[in-house]
Amino acid sequence: MGKTMKMTAKVLKLVRQSLMVAPLALAPAASSVVLQSLGLDALSSGSAFAQEGEQEKPKYTTKKSYSLRQNVFKDFAKVQEKTDASDWKGALVVLKDLEASKGAKYTSFEKANLWNYFGWVYYSLEDYPQSIRYYKKVLAEEELSEALELGTLYTLAQLMFVQEDYRGAVDLLKKWMKLQPIVGADAYVLIAQGYYQLNDMNSALSNINTAVDKFESTGKVPKENWYTLQRAIYYEKGDNKKVISILEKLIRHYPKITYWKQLSGMYGQVEQEKNQLHSLDVVYLAGELNNEKELLNLAYLYMGQDVPYKAAKIIDKGMKEGKIEKTSKNLEVLATAWRLSQDVKKSIPVMEEAASKSDKGDLYARLAGIYLDNDENKKAIEAGAKAYKRGSIKRPDQLQIVLGMANANLKQYGKAIKEFEKAAKDKRSKKFAVQWIEFCKNEKKREDSLKS
């Protein structure tokens, strides 16, 4: 699943969780009742940013109040009985009967409320296209209360998200924002999600930042999904420093291992290897670093920070647990880590296994060097012979130096001189090889003189 599809799924889930389309419960009354809004009083976006005692100037200049007649109120009470029992199909039957028998006699305001009920019931039956159709009919009526118009605009925008009509959702939200006296954080987040789906990252960023900044400025912690959307937008824009800053907030307020993993990756993007190491180590210590690539990455980071012992322990443990495959390459890394940790005894058997699994002679050449460092001269010579046999040695001159020194240590000066002479043909090793040739010749003369 691609990144956009994953984000779409998350958006739809959030929309379904937050959708508020139920009409208000109808209270019993003996006379006409003014219902300014059927169902959208609970919208969180209505007053989220109003300061205590603050008065917002209404964006509506004049809006006539409308009311339901007594008999119409009783009609809707029948619908309410069904909805209270979650009998949505029964409610739909009642609504269709009302539309057929009395709908033509209703006022525009009463029809708007009837369509609003239809929209709510169809939504509850998960028939979103029909729900959208009826909410549009609400807006088409001339007689609307402010709350009903605002609520319907917002609800319809949310339903557009469910249907993945992001352009329609954004257009409705923009209209709603122009009319709504106080625009809350959820609305800014919702429209930011719409712009994100439309790939308008600048508009998406402006709106999500408004929601986050206003919340943070009052000492509140924004919701987790606000931060994740903000992070996704900055990532799309290539602003890695901002992504890191948001991930640090997520870890502080919503600590999850997945955020530590992401933070480690982002530190790597900006070449902050020490921070990358610390973040990934948190994941490892939590027991959430389980695949080979991640474990080896942590090991490499430790080696890069000159802590080879930790790298060796991680790889060794990973291999014993079956999380890291014992390939020639992985064994070579482990052997190198042990050797850099000054633990040659552990390094040797690992390098032996690595060399045996390689179809090239280069690892045997390196093994010869390890044997030499450990004063195992005969084994160094044997490993060198295997290296020659397999071929593909990156630096033959270095192997020849090793074999020359191993033979010299065994006082086999003739063989040593031959290896050093081969190495001297490579300008990179010539000076060192010539010095050893001279040493071996002098030692051979000295020993020959002692024999005579």
N, C-alpha and C positions, 0 to 999 in steps of 0.2 A: 504494500500500500504506500502511495507517494505521500509526500509531506502535506500537499494541499488536501488530499482525501482524508488524511488523519485529522487535519484541522477542521475540515467540514464536519466530520463525525462529532468532534468535541463541541463545535458550535451548536449543532442540532440538539445534542444532549443537554447543553446548558439552556437552550431556548425552551425545550420541553419541560425542564425542571422549573423554569421561572414563569411560564405562561399563566396569566391570570385572566380568565375570561368568564368566570361565573357571575351571573347577576346577583345583586344583593337580595338577601332574604326579604320577602314581602311581609311587612308587619301589618297586623289587622288594624283596620281603621273604619270609621263610620262615614267618613266623607272623602272627597277627592284627595289623593296623595301625590305630592310632587316628588318624582324620582329623578333626581339630577343625573344619576349614573346607575346603570344596571351592571355592576360587576367589576368595575375597574378602579375601585377605591383603594385597593391594596397595593397599587403599583409603587414599588420602592423608589422609583425615579421622581416622585412628586415633590419631595422636600428634603432630600438628602443633604443639600448644601445650605439650607436656610440657617442662619445664625439665630441664636436665642433672641427673641424680640424683634427680629428683622422683618420688615414688611416689604414684600415684592409688589411692584406695580403690575396689575393684571394686564396681559397682552390683548385680551378682548376689550373692546371699547364698550359696546352694549350688547347684551345677550338676553333675549326675552326668556322668562321662566315659563315652562310648560308643565302640565300636570296630566295624570291619568284620570279618566272618569271612573266613577264607582263601579260600574258594570265591567269596565275593562280591567280594572284592578282585580276584580273577582275572577275574571277569565285567566289572568296570569297566575292567580293563586292556585288554580288547578294544575298549571304547568309546574309550579313550585313544589307541589306535593309529590309529583313524580321525580323531580330532580333531587329532592331531599332524600328520596329512597334510592337514588342512583338508578332509577328506571328510565334510562335514556331513550330507549325505543318507545316506551309508553309516553314519555314527554313529547317525542316527535309526532306521535299519533295525535295527541291533543293539539299541538301547534298547527299541524296540517288541517285539522278540523276547524280551528279558529280562523286560519287564513281563508279557508274555503267559505265558511258560513258568515264570518263577521269582518274579515280583513278589509273589505271594500268600504265599510262604514267607519273604520278607525281614522282618527286624525293622523297627520304626518308624524307627530311625535309618538303616538301610540303604535303606528306601524314601525317606527324606528326601534321601539322597544321589542316589538314582536320579532323583527329581523335579528335583533341582538340575542334574543332567546334561541332562535334558530341557529345562529352562529355558535353559541355556547354548546348547545346540544350536539350539533354535528362535530364540533371539536372533540367532545367527550366520547363520541362514537368513532373518533379517529378518521373521519371523512373530511380531510383538510380542504380539498377543493370546494366542497359545498359550504364549509365553514367560511372560507374566504369570500365566496359568492354572496353570502348573506351579510357579512360584515361590510362589504362594499355597498349593499343595498341600504344599510344603516346610514352610511355617509352620503348617500344620494338623496336622502330625505331633507326637506327644507327646515323642518322644525326639530332642532337638536339642542339639548342643553350643552353647556360648555364641557362638563365632565364626561358626558356620553360621547361627544365628538372626539375629545382628547383620548379617552380610554379606547375608543374603537380604532383610532389611528395607530395607537401604540400596539394594541393587540393584533391588528392586521399586519403591522410590520413584523411582529414576532412570527406570525403564521407564514409570512413570506420566507422567513428563514427556514422554517420547517420544510417548505417546498423548494428551497434552494434558489429562490428568486431574489438574489442579493441586491440587484439594481432596484427592484420594486421596494424592497425593505428599506434601503437607504433613502430613497425618495420620500417614503412615508415618514420616516424618522426625522428627516430634515423639516418636513412640513409640521410635524408634531412639535419639534423644538422651537419653531418660530411662534407657536401659539402657547406653549406651556410656560407659565410664569416662572417656575423653578425647575430646572433640568437637573436630575440627579445623576449619580455616578453610573448606575446600571445602564442608563440610556446612552451615555458616552461610550461605554464599553461595547454595547450592542452595535452601535453604528460603526465603531472601530472594527468590529468583527466583519461587518458587511463590507467596509472598504478593503479590509485584508483579503477577503474572498474575491473582490474585484481587482486585486493587485494594485490598488491605489495606496501605496505604502505611506506617502506623505500625509494624506488625509487620515489614514488609520492611526498613524503615530500621533498626530495632533490631538485626536479625540481620546486615545487611551492615556496619553500623558496628562490631559485635563483631569480625567478621573483619578489617576494615581496621585498627581501632585496635590489636588485639593484634599484628598484623604490624608495624605502624609502631612500636609501643612497644619491639620487640626490634631495631629498626634495619633491618628487612627492608622491601622494596618490594612492596606488594600487586600482584597480577596486574592487567593492564590492564582486563580485563572486570569486575573487582570495582569499580574506579573508575567505569567507564562505567555500571554498574548503580546505584551510589551516586549518581552525577550525575543519572541519569534519575529516581530517586525524589525527590531534592530538587527537581528541576524540576517534577515533578507536584505537589509540595507548595507550589510557588511561592516557595521559598527561593533567590532569585537569588544572594545573597552566597555561600551554600554551594556553589552550582553553579560560581561563578567560582573559588572556592578549590580545588575538585576539578579543574577544567580546568587550573588553574595547575600542579597536581601531574602531571597527564597530560602536559602539555607538557615538564615537567622530566624525567620518567622515560620517557615514550613519545612523543617529539616527532613529531607529525604535523601536516601543514598543516590537516587538517580540524578539529583541536582549536583551532588559531589562529583559524580562521573562527568556530567556535562561541564562543570567548572574546570575539572582537570583538563578536558579536551580544549576548552577555550584558552586556558593558560598556555597550553602548547601552541595554539595559534599565534599568540603574541610573544612566544619564545621566553616565557617566564617559567623556566624548567624547574626551579626550586619549588615554586608554588604549585606547579603541575604535579610534582612528586608528592608534596604534602597532601594534596587533595585526593590523589589516587590511593595514597597509603591509608587514608581514612576508610575508603571503600574496602580495601584489603583487610584491614583490621576488623571491619564489620562482617567479614566473611561473605561479601557480595561480589568479590572479584573471582570469577570462576572459569572463564574461557582462556584458552592458551594465549591469544593475542594480547589480552589485557594484562595477564600475569607477566608475559615477556616484556611488555611495554614498561611495567613497573620496575622490572629487573634492570632494563636498559637505563632507566632514569637514575636508579641507584648507582649504577656503574658510571654514569655521566657525572654524578656528584661525588665520585671517588669513595663510594661505599660498597665495594665489591662483595664484602661478606654478606650483606643483606640481600644482594642480588643472587648470590649463590644459594642462600637459604630458601629464597622464594622459588627458584627454579627446581631445586632439589625436592622441596615439599610438593610442588606441582607435579613433578614426575612420579613421585611415590603415590600420589592420589589419583594418578591417571588423567590429570587435567592438561598436562604438557606432554606431548608425544616425544619419545626418545629418538628423535631423528639425529642424523649426523650433525646437522647445523645446531640444533638445540643443545646437544651434548657438548659441542665445541664451545658454545657460549658458557655453559656451566663450568667446564674445565678451565676456561679463561678466568672466570670469576673466582674460582678456588685458588688459581695460581696468583692472581692479583691480590688475593687475601693472605698470601704467604703460606697457604696450605697446599704445598706441592704433593703431599701424600694423597690427598683427596683428588687433586687435579689429575694425577697420572692415570688411574684406572678409568676415569671418565673420558679422558682424551684417547685412551686405547680403544674404548668402545666406539667413540666417535669416528676414529680413523678406520676401524674395521667396517663401518657402515658406509664409508665413502668410496666412490669408484675412482677417486683421484688420489694422487700421492701427496698432496699438499699437507694434509693433516698428519700423515706419518712424518713429514719433514718437521712439522712443529713439535710432534711428540719426541722426535730425536733431540730437539733443543731442550725440552723439559727433562729428559733423561740425563742430558749432559749437566744441567743445572743441579740435578740431584746426585751427581757423581756416579751415575750408572752408565759407564762408558760403553760397555759391551751392548747393553740394550739400546743405547743411542745409535751404535753402528748397525744393529739389526733393524731398527726402525728406519734408518736411512736407506738400507738396502730395499726395504719394502716400498719406500717412497720412490726410489729410482724405477722399480719394477712397474708401479702403477702410472707413473708419469704425471703430467699436468701440474708441475711444481711452479709456483709463481716466482720464487726467487731461488733458483738452483745454487747461486753463489753463496747464499746464507747457509743452505744445507751443507755445501762443501766445506765451509768454515767450521760448522758443527762437527762434521765427520773428521776433519783435520785435527781439531782440538781433542776429540775423543780418542783418536789413534795416538796423538802425542801424549795424552795422559797415560796410555797403556804402553808407552815407549816404543810404539810401532812407527818410528820416524819416517821410514820409507813410504809407507801408506799415507802418513799424514802429509808429507811433502807433495805427493801426487794430488791430494784433494785441494791443498792450498794453491797449487799451480793452476788447477782448474778455476778456482775462485778468483785468482789474480787476473784472469782474462776479462772479468767484469770490472769496469772502472770504479763501480761503487764499493767494491771490496778489495781492490788491488792493493792499496796502501797497507791495510790490516793483514792481508794474506802474505805480502812480501815480508813483513816483520816476523810472522810466524815461520815462514820458510827459512829465514835466517836463523831463528831460534832453533828450529829442528835440526838444521845442518850442524850448528855448533854443538848441540846436545849429542848428536850422532857421533861426531868427531871425538867428543870427550869420552863417551862410552867406549868407542873403538880403541882409544888410547889406553883406557884402563884394562881392557882385555889383553892388549899386547904387553 
